[in-house]
Amino acid sequence: MEDGSSLAILGASQALTEAAALGSAHGVDCPITDICSVNPESLGSGSEQPAQFRYLDISSINQGVIDWSVTRVCSRVDAPSRAQRVVRPGDVLLSTVRPGLKAHGIIRTPVDLPLVASTGFAVLRPHQESDSAYLFHQLFGNAVASQLRAREVGSNYPAVNEQDVEALRLYAPPAIQREHIGAFLDHMDEAIQQSNAVIVKLKQIRIGLLHDLLTRGIDENGDVRDPGTKPEHFDHTPLGRLPKQWTVLLVEEAGQVRLGRQRSPAHEAGSHIRPYLRVANVFDGYIDYTDVLSMNFDPAEQKIYGLEPDDILLNEGQSLELVGRSAVYRGDPGAFCFQNTLIRFRCNSRSVPDYCQAVFHHWLHTGRFTRVAKQTTSVAHLGADRFAKMPFPLPPIQEQERIVQGIRACDDTIRAEEDGAKKLRNLRAGLSKDLLSGRVTLPLDMTMP
């Protein structure tokens, strides 16, 4: 799918190359107060006394993004005591409480009511309106972050005060450069947001595609069957309406189901120590090998609990909404064993591993595993026996392969978009560091594509 992200990446790459070639910008290191005022207005200090206002606190902002849905409307009577900072369009908010989390924000346009922020923010009001975006982006740079970190007081609830904020120093090129840098970084952020939106949309499409492929399949012509126009091609089954060519059987009839070996102090030492996978290693669609434990598996146990390529591992014990989370093992034969917090499913000749994994993934996200699991005091258990007896939709082997190909095509598109978005984020990070430190100059005729 083509979107603005590829063009944005190309433009950002060109900008980075040209900017680096031009060398250092002409600017000065100056106090932040040369560019803005700090906390210029407090509620009740001026003649304007709003009857109601929208209140912004730290929880409303995450890494520069304001979630207006969690803000609330207050009056002077019911407002929190921390509601003191008057905020106007163009103001920049610096989080003075746990500033390392960078819950900084910017008010770009007027909203429905007057705005008041918590005293957990320092309100920065630029002397020139054109400096608003530049000032906002500076708050996320290493220079400001290191200065704030050096001034933090308190270990559990680190914070800085107004005097600390006023003591901050920034790199400041000429005003026209500051405006251009701010606008350029805004455009890059917008391109990243658009790319992320495309990825979200593609993942939503994948959910619908998965449902269609696992209930309607793909016929010999490569078309998804339509029960509306050709109901005669479908039968009613325990799993609902499915294509006539399909079989509904039990999970254990589509492959071998086995629970892993229980961990025990008796297995912590021995002459056959082997790495094993546990629930902490198996995520939705991938296996994390960064934290793998070991215990003793004798040769006979290695034959029983050793993993083979295309084995599917499912979380047996997990929180209720994550029980049944699964991934396909792609490693070497016998390189790992598995613990009893996991269930292994090994396909037989009637089933294709990636098709089965797609079914299990679908069951996780549609709540079928949740309905089967049994909740204990703190952990839900899928249960190998319950899992083995779940009805399973099984198309002919050739159709399973066609379904897998359809899913892979969608996944490849998503992966390409994610790779593009990652490249764009990396380019933006490098360009921002260079521009905000004065290492390079952005040509004034440079714009985002």
Secondary structure, 3 states (H helix, E strand, C coil): CCCHHHHHHHHHHHHHHHHHHHCCCCCEEEEHHHCEEECCCECCCCCCCCCEEEEECHHHEECCEECHHHCEEEECCCCCCCEEEEECCCCEEEECECHHHCCCEECCCCCCCCEEEECCEEEEEECCHHHHHHHHHHCCCHHHHHHHHHHCECCCCCECCHHHHHCCEEEECCHHHHHHHHHHHHHHHHHHHHHHHHHHHHHHHHHHHHHHHHHCCECCCCCECCCCCCHHHEEEECCEEEECCCEEEEHHHHEEEEECECCCHHHCCCCCEEEEECHHHECCCCECCCCCEEEECCHHHHHHHCCCCCCEEEECEECCCCCCCEEECCCCCCCCEEECCEEEEEECCCCCHHHHHHHHHHHHHHCHHHHHCEECCCCEECCHHHHHCCEEEECCHHHHHHHHHHHHHHHHHHHHHHHHHHHHHHHHHHHHHHHHHCCCCCCCCCCCC
